[in-house]
Amino acid sequence: MKLPFLPFPITFFFFHLFRTSLLVFSATTLPLPLHSLLSVKTALKDPLNTFQDWNLSRTGGGSIQDPVWCSWSGVKCNPTASQITSLDLSHRNLSGVIPAEISYLTSLVLLNLSGNAFDGLLSPVIFELSSLRILDISHNNFNSEFPPGISKLKFLRVFNAYSNSFTGPLPKEFVNLRLLEELNLGGSYFKGEIPRSYGSFLKLKYLHLAGNKLEGPLPPELGFLIQLEHLELGYNEFLSGNVPEEFALLTNLQYLDISECNLSGNLPPQLGNLTKLENLLLFMNQITGEIPVSYTNLKALKALDLSDNQLSGTIPEGLSSLKELTRLSLLKNELTGEIPPGIGELPYLDTLALWNNNLTGILPQNLGSNGNLLWVDVSNNSLSGPIPPNICQGNKLYKLILFSNKFFGSLPDSLANCTSLYRFRIQDNQLNGSIPYGFGLLPNLSFVDLSKNNFTGEIPEDLGNSQQLHFLNISVNYFYTALPKNIWSAPNLQIFSASSCKLKSKIPDFIGCINLYKIELQENLLDGSIPSDIGHCERLVSLNLSLNSLAGIIPLEISTLPAIADVDLSRNFLTGSIPSNFANCSTLESFNVSYNLLTGPIPASGTIFPNLHPSSFSGNQGLCGGVLPKQCAEGASRA
């Protein structure tokens, strides 16, 4: 039978009534917890199919007496009832909008939505879950202002929204959560000042506001958070003013980070009263004045980082009494005087970073004897004396950076046995003696710079056997010796620089140089010819052999290197002509053969030679053509 035509409003009314009836029927025939979970599954986009086990047909019934949903992934229930107490949907790549039906989970204590792809507005329906103790929405992309309603969660103890894109001011509503112990609003785009009311939390132990766009002074009222143990305010570049001395009232504080915040003024001496403080991080600010002597009372301190400020004066001697200290970083300041000798006796010290200051005296000679040292960087100071003999005791040291000082004496033999060593930079000092055998056998050594010292003697052959070495600079020394024949054999060597170091004899054959892309041998005493097997150096980009006594011809093989860009063979005794193949070398950017004994025509074609300055060929009486005004005689030979 044909149904009679109904006007649109009536049709819509019946459709709405029918749909509502279905919803009521669905909600009443399924237990509310089950209905809620199925609504979540339907509403959210789940590209990884992580909800595949949320399936009644696979798990059987779905009643209060048989709460199969309690076995579903991410779901935990009260063991004596069917109420869902925990819903963990973290790290599933979920997106979409949390449905209103989630509010049926009235017993939910924990909701974890972290590590997903949620964006847009944070759904306020979450704030209807009145039993929540823990709410984690971190590592998503919620990108609106924070919605109102969080104060409904009267029992909330932990709220984590780290690493989102929230905008607007910090919500003041949080202060109504009287049981809150952890608040993390870091890593978003909150702006404006930190509310002074944030100093009124009664039980707060953890406050993280770092990595936003907050501005203005730090509120002294934060000093009233007497239960606080962890305070992070760093990486807010528009904050200003001093570190409030009221922070000294935070007697339970263990962690304080206000780094990279454009703070100024002096360090408050009162912070020396924080006897439980383990981490004090104030780097990358504009703090001036001296390091307060009172900081030597921070007996629990493990990490002190005041680097990249404008601190002056000396390093307090009493820092040597901080026996728990593992990291001392005071780099990029204006500190003067000596490093307290007792620093070398700290039993747990693993990091000493003092570079870019004006420090004098010696490096504490027992540094490293604790066997825990990982990283030492005291470069760009005026330190002198020998390198501590046991600096790598324990074989944990992976970075030793001492360049641009006045260290003298020979290298400790123990360094050549430092199997943990990865980066070793001691250039621009006054070190002497020979390079000990053994560096080439270190399994992790990757970067070595020994340049600008007074080293003499043989260059150890084991360097050619180094498995990880990719950078080696021995320039500006006084070796008066030949290069080891296997120097190019280190399989990962990319840059080799040995300029101005009195090298003698011939250049070793280039067998094994497959990964080298830069060779610097200029200003030495090398003689003989350029080995024609340089074609093995398939990745070579830059070759500098200038200012030696090399003879013979320019190997054709240089022009065939697929990546060669810079060639300097100037001021030698090379003969013959410039191989015409260089005209076809499309990668070449600079080419200097001045002051040799070359003859014949200069290549006139290609991308580089027509644009070279004539000075690249000066001092060769027999060269002609190309960019030179001297024309070649008719019939001049071309190589």
Salt bridges, closest charged atoms under 4 A:
GLU128 OE2 - LYS152 NZ 2.79
GLU221 OE2 - ARG196 NH1 2.95
GLU232 OE1 - HIS208 NE2 3.38
GLU232 OE2 - HIS230 NE2 2.64
ASP305 OD2 - ARG327 NH1 2.94
ASP308 OD2 - LYS332 NZ 3.92
GLU520 OE2 - LYS518 NZ 3.57
